[in-house]
């Protein structure tokens, strides 16, 4: 869900993700080495968040299917004299009535809402992922290959832009 100018905020079941999409996808040429160090961290974060969104989508899809099957099973078991009870009211038993009965169930609707929100979050993350991925490719071309000493410090660095 987009809240604010550049700050997508994802929030579902104890998971919050806050980030500035513009900062993640733009390149600060004044600190190009810092940008290169941060871009892989950003890609990892986005990959993690995409995984959480995918898991949420799958969980909600499975739970909604289970809830739908449970409702249909209850209705089929409640048939008496060609009538069945759906949400407290008696209706004539038909497959069409049973096929649509779950669509009025509050729990099923809540699961579908969660699934749709997670799909929207995944789409936002996917767009930002490709922006950060593009940034990574550009930084790779901007930076020379760096030589490091045994302590991980840059020994040789040349700005080539």
N, C-alpha and C positions, 0 to 999 in steps of 0.2 A: 504494500500500500504506500503510495507516495504522500508524504506529509511534508510540507515546506518545499522550498525551491529545489534543492539538490540533495535532499536527505531522505532517501527511501528508508522506511522503518518496517521491519518485518517482526511480527509478534504473534506467536501461536504456541499454546501449551508450554509455557515457560521458556520459550526461545525468543530472544530479542536480538535484532541485528540493526545497528545504527552505523551509517557511513555516509560520507560525502562523495557522491558519484563523480562530481567534477574534479575533485582532488585526486581521485583514484585513476582517472583517465587522462588527465592533462600532464604535460611534461614541463618541469621547471629546469630550464637549461642552465641556471646558475648553480644547481646542485645535482648534476647529472649522475654522479656516482651514488648519491643518496637515493635518487629515483630508481636506479637500477637495483639497489639493495631492497627497496620497498616493494617493487613490482612483484617479485616472487611471493612475498608475504601476502600481498593483496590477492594474487591468484589463488593462493592456498585458502585464504579466508572465504573467498567467493565459492570455491569448490566445496568447502565444508558447508556453507549455507545452502548451496544448491542441493547437496546431499540431504540436508535436513528437510528442505522443501519437498524433495522427491519422496522421502520417507513419509512425510505428512500426507501427501497426495495418495500414496499407496494405502496407508492405514485407513484414511477416510473412505476410500473407494471400497476396500474390503469390508469395513464396518457397516457402510451403507448397504452393501449387497447382503450382508448377514441380516441386518435389520429388516430389509425388504422380504427376504425369504422367511424370516420368523413371523412377520405380519401375515403373509399369505398362508403360511402353515396354520396359524391360529384361526384365520377365517375359514379355511377349508374344514378344520376340525369343529367349528361351531355351527355347521349347517344342520338345521332341524326343519323338516317339512319344506325343503326348497328355499328356506330363508336363512340368512346369516347375519351376524352382528358386526357392523363396522363402525368403530368409534362411538359405540353405545346406541346406535340406531339400527333397526332391522331393515335389511334390503333384500331384494330377490337375488338369489344366488346365480351369478353368471361369471364366466371367466373374465369378461371385460371389467366387471366391478372389482374383481380381485386384483387384476393387473394394475388398476389405478388406486387401490386402497392405500398403499404405502405413501402416496404423494401427499396425504393429509397428516401424516405422522410427524409430530414435532421433533422427535429424536432424529429421524431420517433427514428432515429438512436441515437440521443443525449440522449434521455430518456433511451434507452436500454443500452447505455454505462454507464450512471449513475447507473442504476440498477445493472449491472455486477460489477462495482467498489464497490458498497455498499455490494454486496454479498461476494466479496473478503475480504472486511474489517470485515464483520460479521464472516467469517471463521477464520480470524486472532484473533479476540477477543474471539471467542469460544475456540480456542486452549489455549490462555492465561488464560481464565476463569478457564479451567480445571486444569491448572498448579497452579493457586492461590488457587483453591479449595483444591487441594492435599496438598498445603502448610498449609492451615487452619486445615486440618485433622491431619497433623503431629504435628503442634504446640499444638493442643488440647491434644495430647498424651504426649508431652514434658513437658507441664506446669502442675503444681499441681493446684488444685482449690484454687484460691486466696480469702482471706478474706479482705473485705474493711470496713473502718470506715464510719461514716455518711458523711464525707467530700469527699469520693471517693478515699482516699489514701489506699495503700496496707498496711495492718497491719501485715500479716504473709505471707512470701514468702520463698520457698525453691527450690533451683535448683535441678532438679532430672535427669540430664543427665551426 
